[in-house]
Amino acid sequence: MIEAIRLHRSIRSYRPDQIKPDLLDQVLHAATRASTTGNMQVYSIVVTQEPDLKKQLWEAHFKQDMVLQAPVHLTFCADFNRFTQWCHLRDANPGYDNFLSFLTAAIDALLAAQNAALEAEELGLGICYLGTATWMADRIISILDLPELVVPVAAMVLGYPDEDPPLTDRLPLDGVVHREKYHRYQAGDIDRIYGEKEMLESTRELLKINQKKTLAQVFTDNRYTKADNRHFSKAFLDVLTRQGFMNHPDDS
């Protein structure tokens, strides 16, 4: 497992080979062994393999071809629906229709997702997370028929790799680890932390393709723009409201 962690690669090209049910169940069982708040397991995993549904998800995920290529699509959802129903049926009064409860459930779901990813790679499968799960949450809710108090927070494709990409660069350890207290970054720290990334050949190629002077501009102007972030942020907050997670009455 340690080796799988260190050799993680995002796989975007897959062979058509199907995953045997018992192998898929191993991945799903690993997901359920993740840490969880209060042992509530307030998440759900939607396994999608049916071609028509996968095509709909492909469209929702900005038509990324790996969604169609990979035999399995997993959607990890923050889910207080099941737990709330259980409380009602056991004469308990649940209060999980608020943002903090959503965040609790989202953390549970993301921990389960990472366990699934690690187990899949240990078994020789490839995975790739789909960041569009939250951007297109409203559409995914419709496709998967998600009820109240259930919101998608992560998605991944799963299958046998048809490529062997190089390891993606990472920031140095002292770029993300703070000893004892948070270390406030100075300009020199930023230059050092991002310096190696900025000097990569792949970075120079990105600058050429995107016609930008700095790598930071590729992120702010092309990949994750202010306009897009604000638009999809509002859309996601609307989803949380419609799914019942934003009940914050003023009791003062």
Backbone hydrogen bonds in HBPLUS format (Angstrom, degrees):
<---DONOR---> <-ACCEPTOR-->    atom                        ^
c    i                          cat <-CA-CA->   ^        H-A-AA   ^      H-
h    n   atom  resd res      DA  || num        DHA   H-A  angle D-A-AA Bond
n    s   type  num  typ     dist DA aas  dist angle  dist       angle   num
A0005-ILE N   A0001-MET O   3.04 MM   4  6.37 151.8  2.12 150.9 158.1     1
A0006-ARG N   A0002-ILE O   3.17 MM   4  6.49 159.9  2.21 150.9 155.2     2
A0007-LEU N   A0003-GLU O   3.03 MM   4  6.15 135.2  2.24 144.6 156.7     3
A0011-ILE N   A0127-ILE O   3.04 MM 116  5.63 170.5  2.05 139.4 141.0     4
A0162-ASP N   A0013-SER O   2.79 MM 149  5.21 155.4  1.85 140.4 132.8     5
A0015-ARG N   A0160-TYR O   2.87 MM 145  5.58 166.8  1.89 164.3 168.8     6
A0023-LEU N   A0020-LYS O   2.98 MM   3  5.33 124.7  2.29 108.8 123.1     7
A0024-LEU N   A0020-LYS O   3.01 MM   4  6.33 161.0  2.04 159.3 165.5     8
A0025-ASP N   A0021-PRO O   2.88 MM   4  6.08 154.5  1.94 146.6 154.0     9
A0026-GLN N   A0022-ASP O   3.11 MM   4  6.33 139.0  2.29 132.8 142.7    10
A0026-GLN N   A0023-LEU O   3.12 MM   3  5.10 123.9  2.45  93.0 107.2    11
A0027-VAL N   A0023-LEU O   3.27 MM   4  6.69 151.8  2.35 145.3 151.6    12
A0028-LEU N   A0024-LEU O   3.01 MM   4  6.36 158.7  2.06 150.7 156.8    13
A0029-HIS N   A0025-ASP O   2.75 MM   4  5.91 158.2  1.80 150.6 156.4    14
A0030-ALA N   A0026-GLN O   3.02 MM   4  6.16 154.4  2.08 142.1 148.9    15
A0031-ALA N   A0027-VAL O   3.09 MM   4  6.41 148.4  2.20 141.8 150.3    16
A0032-THR N   A0028-LEU O   3.18 MM   4  6.54 148.0  2.29 143.9 151.4    17
A0033-ARG N   A0030-ALA O   3.10 MM   3  5.27 151.3  2.18 103.6 112.5    18
A0034-ALA N   A0031-ALA O   3.22 MM   3  5.69 162.6  2.26 116.1 118.0    19
A0039-ASN N   A0036-THR O   3.37 MM   3  5.25 172.1  2.38 115.7 113.5    20
A0040-MET N   A0037-THR O   2.98 MM   3  5.99 159.5  2.03 132.4 135.2    21
A0079-ASP N   A0042-VAL O   3.09 MM  37  5.06 172.5  2.09 115.7 115.2    22
A0044-SER N   A0077-CYS O   3.00 MM  33  5.16 147.6  2.10 136.5 144.9    23
A0077-CYS N   A0044-SER O   2.81 MM  33  5.16 173.6  1.81 164.7 165.6    24
A0046-VAL N   A0075-THR O   2.84 MM  29  5.02 165.9  1.86 147.1 150.5    25
A0075-THR N   A0046-VAL O   2.97 MM  29  5.02 155.3  2.03 138.2 146.2    26
A0048-THR N   A0073-HIS O   2.82 MM  25  5.08 170.0  1.83 160.0 162.2    27
A0073-HIS N   A0048-THR O   3.00 MM  25  5.08 149.8  2.09 145.0 153.5    28
A0054-LYS N   A0050-GLU O   2.94 MM   4  6.14 160.2  1.98 159.5 165.8    29
A0055-LYS N   A0051-PRO O   2.92 MM   4  6.13 148.0  2.02 145.2 153.6    30
A0056-GLN N   A0052-ASP O   3.10 MM   4  6.43 151.6  2.19 143.1 150.2    31
A0057-LEU N   A0053-LEU O   2.90 MM   4  6.23 156.0  1.95 149.6 156.6    32
A0058-TRP N   A0054-LYS O   2.74 MM   4  5.95 150.8  1.82 145.9 154.7    33
A0059-GLU N   A0055-LYS O   3.05 MM   4  6.35 153.6  2.13 144.5 150.0    34
A0060-ALA N   A0056-GLN O   3.02 MM   4  6.34 153.9  2.09 143.1 150.6    35
A0061-HIS N   A0057-LEU O   2.80 MM   4  6.03 147.1  1.91 151.2 160.2    36
A0063-LYS N   A0058-TRP O   2.67 MM   5  4.78 134.6  1.87 156.5 157.4    37
A0067-VAL N   A0064-GLN O   3.01 MM   3  6.00 163.0  2.04 131.3 135.2    38
A0068-LEU N   A0065-ASP O   2.99 MM   3  5.43 133.2  2.21 110.1 121.4    39
A0069-GLN N   A0065-ASP O   2.97 MM   4  6.26 157.5  2.02 151.7 159.1    40
A0070-ALA N   A0066-MET O   2.96 MM   4  5.73 171.8  1.97 142.3 144.9    41
A0072-VAL N   A0158-LEU O   3.29 MM  86  5.14 149.0  2.40 157.4 157.9    42
A0158-LEU N   A0072-VAL O   2.92 MM  86  5.14 149.4  2.02 152.9 152.1    43
A0074-LEU N   A0156-MET O   2.84 MM  82  5.31 175.0  1.84 166.4 168.1    44
A0156-MET N   A0074-LEU O   2.89 MM  82  5.31 151.6  1.97 146.3 154.7    45
A0076-PHE N   A0154-ALA O   2.74 MM  78  5.12 161.9  1.78 147.9 153.5    46
A0153-VAL N   A0076-PHE O   2.92 MM  77  6.05 179.7  1.92 161.3 161.3    47
A0154-ALA N   A0076-PHE O   3.27 MM  78  5.12 146.8  2.39 146.9 146.7    48
A0078-ALA N   A0151-VAL O   2.83 MM  73  5.28 148.8  1.92 167.9 158.4    49
A0151-VAL N   A0078-ALA O   2.95 MM  73  5.28 155.6  2.02 147.9 155.9    50
A0080-PHE N   A0149-LEU O   2.91 MM  69  5.33 159.5  1.95 161.5 164.0    51
A0084-THR N   A0080-PHE O   2.97 MM   4  5.86 153.8  2.04 138.1 145.7    52
A0085-GLN N   A0081-ASN O   2.99 MM   4  6.23 159.1  2.03 151.3 156.7    53
A0086-TRP N   A0082-ARG O   3.02 MM   4  6.29 158.3  2.06 149.2 155.3    54
A0087-CYS N   A0083-PHE O   2.98 MM   4  6.29 155.6  2.04 146.5 152.8    55
A0088-HIS N   A0084-THR O   3.03 MM   4  6.35 163.3  2.06 152.7 156.1    56
A0089-LEU N   A0085-GLN O   2.99 MM   4  6.24 156.9  2.04 151.2 157.5    57
A0090-ARG N   A0086-TRP O   3.08 MM   4  6.23 116.9  2.50 139.3 154.7    58
A0090-ARG N   A0087-CYS O   3.07 MM   3  5.15 149.1  2.16 101.9 111.5    59
A0092-ALA N   A0087-CYS O   2.86 MM   5  4.76 159.4  1.90 150.7 146.9    60
A0247-ASN N   A0097-ASP O   2.90 MM 150  5.67 154.5  1.96 151.2 157.6    61
A0102-PHE N   A0098-ASN O   3.11 MM   4  6.50 153.8  2.19 147.4 155.3    62
A0103-LEU N   A0099-PHE O   2.88 MM   4  6.21 162.1  1.91 156.2 160.3    63
A0104-THR N   A0100-LEU O   2.89 MM   4  6.17 157.2  1.94 148.7 155.0    64
A0105-ALA N   A0101-SER O   2.95 MM   4  6.17 164.5  1.97 152.2 155.5    65
A0106-ALA N   A0102-PHE O   2.76 MM   4  5.98 151.8  1.84 152.4 161.6    66
A0107-ILE N   A0103-LEU O   2.97 MM   4  6.17 158.1  2.02 150.6 155.0    67
A0108-ASP N   A0104-THR O   3.12 MM   4  6.43 161.5  2.16 146.8 151.7    68
A0109-ALA N   A0105-ALA O   2.93 MM   4  6.18 160.1  1.97 148.2 153.5    69
A0110-LEU N   A0106-ALA O   2.92 MM   4  6.15 156.1  1.98 149.9 156.0    70
A0111-LEU N   A0107-ILE O   2.97 MM   4  6.17 157.0  2.03 153.5 159.3    71
A0112-ALA N   A0108-ASP O   3.05 MM   4  6.29 158.1  2.10 148.5 154.5    72
A0113-ALA N   A0109-ALA O   2.92 MM   4  6.14 150.1  2.01 142.4 151.2    73
A0114-GLN N   A0110-LEU O   3.04 MM   4  6.28 158.2  2.09 147.1 151.3    74
A0115-ASN N   A0111-LEU O   3.11 MM   4  6.37 154.8  2.17 146.2 153.0    75
A0116-ALA N   A0112-ALA O   3.02 MM   4  6.28 157.8  2.07 148.8 154.7    76
A0117-ALA N   A0113-ALA O   2.94 MM   4  6.24 154.6  2.00 147.9 155.1    77
A0118-LEU N   A0114-GLN O   2.98 MM   4  6.18 162.8  2.01 150.5 154.0    78
A0119-GLU N   A0115-ASN O   3.00 MM   4  6.20 164.2  2.02 152.2 156.5    79
A0120-ALA N   A0116-ALA O   2.92 MM   4  6.02 160.3  1.96 149.3 155.2    80
A0121-GLU N   A0117-ALA O   3.06 MM   4  6.28 163.0  2.09 150.0 153.8    81
A0122-GLU N   A0118-LEU O   2.99 MM   4  6.17 150.1  2.08 143.1 151.9    82
A0123-LEU N   A0119-GLU O   3.06 MM   4  6.29 136.6  2.25 143.0 154.0    83
A0123-LEU N   A0120-ALA O   3.11 MM   3  5.16 130.5  2.37  95.3 108.4    84
A0125-LEU N   A0120-ALA O   2.90 MM   5  5.14 155.0  1.96 154.7 146.6    85
A0124-GLY N   A0121-GLU O   3.12 MM   3  5.08 163.1  2.15 105.0 108.4    86
A0126-GLY N   A0159-GLY O   2.65 MM  33  5.46 171.7  1.65 173.1 176.2    87
A0159-GLY N   A0126-GLY O   3.14 MM  33  5.46 158.0  2.19 149.2 153.4    88
A0128-CYS N   A0157-VAL O   3.31 MM  29  5.53 140.0  2.48 138.1 141.4    89
A0157-VAL N   A0128-CYS O   3.08 MM  29  5.53 153.6  2.15 144.3 148.3    90
A0130-LEU N   A0155-ALA O   2.77 MM  25  5.28 153.0  1.84 147.4 145.6    91
A0133-ALA N   A0130-LEU O   3.21 MM   3  6.08 162.3  2.24 125.5 126.5    92
A0136-MET N   A0132-THR O   2.88 MM   4  5.75 160.9  1.92 148.9 151.7    93
A0137-ALA N   A0134-THR O   3.37 MM   3  4.77 159.4  2.42 104.6 100.6    94
A0140-ILE N   A0136-MET O   3.04 MM   4  6.32 162.3  2.07 157.4 163.1    95
A0141-ILE N   A0137-ALA O   2.84 MM   4  6.01 156.5  1.90 154.9 160.8    96
A0142-SER N   A0138-ASP O   3.27 MM   4  6.52 151.9  2.36 139.5 146.0    97
A0143-ILE N   A0139-ARG O   2.96 MM   4  6.28 160.8  2.00 151.1 156.3    98
A0144-LEU N   A0140-ILE O   2.93 MM   4  5.99 169.0  1.94 155.0 157.4    99
A0145-ASP N   A0141-ILE O   2.91 MM   4  5.61 109.7  2.41 132.5 146.7   100
A0146-LEU N   A0141-ILE O   3.01 MM   5  4.96 157.3  2.06 137.3 144.1   101
A0145-ASP N   A0142-SER O   3.40 MM   3  5.07 152.5  2.48  92.9 100.7   102
A0149-LEU N   A0243-GLN O   2.59 MM  94  5.14 153.9  1.66 141.2 150.9   103
A0175-GLY N   A0172-PRO O   2.77 MM   3  5.25 155.6  1.83 116.9 124.8   104
A0176-VAL N   A0173-LEU O   3.10 MM   3  5.75 161.3  2.13 117.8 122.8   105
A0177-VAL N   A0173-LEU O   2.96 MM   4  5.96 142.4  2.11 155.3 167.0   106
A0181-LYS N   A0179-ARG O   2.75 MM   2  5.64 139.7  1.91 110.1  96.9   107
A0189-ASP N   A0186-GLN O   2.94 MM   3  5.17 120.5  2.30 102.3 117.7   108
A0190-ILE N   A0186-GLN O   3.06 MM   4  6.46 159.1  2.10 157.9 163.5   109
A0191-ASP N   A0187-ALA O   2.97 MM   4  6.25 160.2  2.01 150.6 156.0   110
A0192-ARG N   A0188-GLY O   3.03 MM   4  6.21 157.6  2.08 144.7 150.3   111
A0193-ILE N   A0189-ASP O   2.82 MM   4  5.99 169.5  1.83 158.7 161.8   112
A0194-TYR N   A0190-ILE O   3.05 MM   4  6.02 167.4  2.06 151.1 154.1   113
A0195-GLY N   A0191-ASP O   2.91 MM   4  5.41 116.8  2.32 130.6 144.3   114
A0198-GLU N   A0194-TYR O   2.99 MM   4  6.16 155.4  2.05 154.7 162.2   115
A0199-MET N   A0195-GLY O   3.17 MM   4  6.38 127.3  2.46 141.1 154.1   116
A0199-MET N   A0196-GLU O   3.14 MM   3  5.22 140.8  2.30  98.3 109.4   117
A0200-LEU N   A0197-LYS O   3.35 MM   3  5.51 163.8  2.38 105.2 110.0   118
A0203-THR N   A0200-LEU O   3.10 MM   3  5.14 127.2  2.40  94.6 108.1   119
A0204-ARG N   A0200-LEU O   3.15 MM   4  6.57 156.5  2.20 148.3 153.8   120
A0205-GLU N   A0201-GLU O   3.01 MM   4  6.32 150.3  2.10 146.9 155.3   121
A0206-LEU N   A0202-SER O   3.00 MM   4  6.23 150.6  2.09 138.6 146.4   122
A0207-LEU N   A0203-THR O   2.92 MM   4  6.22 158.8  1.97 155.2 160.4   123
A0208-LYS N   A0204-ARG O   3.10 MM   4  6.30 151.3  2.19 140.3 147.7   124
A0209-ILE N   A0205-GLU O   2.91 MM   4  6.17 165.3  1.93 153.9 157.5   125
A0210-ASN N   A0206-LEU O   2.88 MM   4  5.97 166.4  1.90 153.9 157.7   126
A0211-GLN N   A0207-LEU O   2.80 MM   4  5.47 113.5  2.24 131.1 145.2   127
A0212-LYS N   A0207-LEU O   3.09 MM   5  5.03 152.4  2.17 133.1 141.5   128
A0217-GLN N   A0214-THR O   3.18 MM   3  5.36 127.0  2.47  97.5 109.9   129
A0218-VAL N   A0215-LEU O   2.98 MM   3  5.12 128.4  2.26  99.2 113.2   130
A0219-PHE N   A0215-LEU O   3.36 MM   4  6.83 149.2  2.46 148.6 155.5   131
A0220-THR N   A0216-ALA O   2.99 MM   4  6.32 167.1  2.01 155.0 158.2   132
A0221-ASP N   A0217-GLN O   2.80 MM   4  5.43 157.6  1.85 140.5 147.2   133
A0222-ASN N   A0218-VAL O   3.12 MM   4  5.21 141.6  2.27 119.5 128.8   134
A0223-ARG N   A0218-VAL O   2.93 MM   5  6.30 158.9  1.98 154.6 161.5   135
A0224-TYR N   A0219-PHE O   2.77 MM   5  5.47 163.4  1.80 150.5 156.3   136
A0229-ASN N   A0225-THR O   2.92 MM   4  6.11 167.6  1.94 153.9 157.8   137
A0230-ARG N   A0226-LYS O   2.96 MM   4  6.11 161.3  2.00 151.8 156.3   138
A0231-HIS N   A0227-ALA O   2.97 MM   4  6.09 158.9  2.02 145.9 152.3   139
A0232-PHE N   A0228-ASP O   2.87 MM   4  6.04 178.7  1.87 162.8 162.4   140
A0233-SER N   A0229-ASN O   2.89 MM   4  5.76 140.4  2.05 135.4 146.8   141
A0234-LYS N   A0230-ARG O   3.07 MM   4  6.17 164.3  2.09 144.8 148.0   142
A0235-ALA N   A0231-HIS O   3.01 MM   4  6.29 158.3  2.06 145.5 152.3   143
A0236-PHE N   A0232-PHE O   2.91 MM   4  6.00 150.3  2.00 138.0 145.2   144
A0237-LEU N   A0233-SER O   2.97 MM   4  6.24 157.3  2.03 150.3 156.5   145
A0238-ASP N   A0234-LYS O   2.92 MM   4  6.18 151.9  2.00 148.4 156.3   146
A0239-VAL N   A0235-ALA O   3.01 MM   4  6.32 146.8  2.13 138.8 147.8   147
A0240-LEU N   A0236-PHE O   2.94 MM   4  6.30 158.4  1.98 150.9 155.7   148
A0241-THR N   A0237-LEU O   3.04 MM   4  6.28 149.6  2.13 142.6 150.7   149
A0242-ARG N   A0238-ASP O   2.93 MM   4  6.21 165.0  1.95 152.4 156.0   150
A0243-GLN N   A0239-VAL O   2.83 MM   4  5.99 149.4  1.92 152.8 161.7   151
A0245-PHE N   A0240-LEU O   2.81 MM   5  5.21 163.0  1.84 166.8 161.7   152
A0244-GLY N   A0241-THR O   3.14 MM   3  5.26 158.1  2.19 103.4 109.9   153
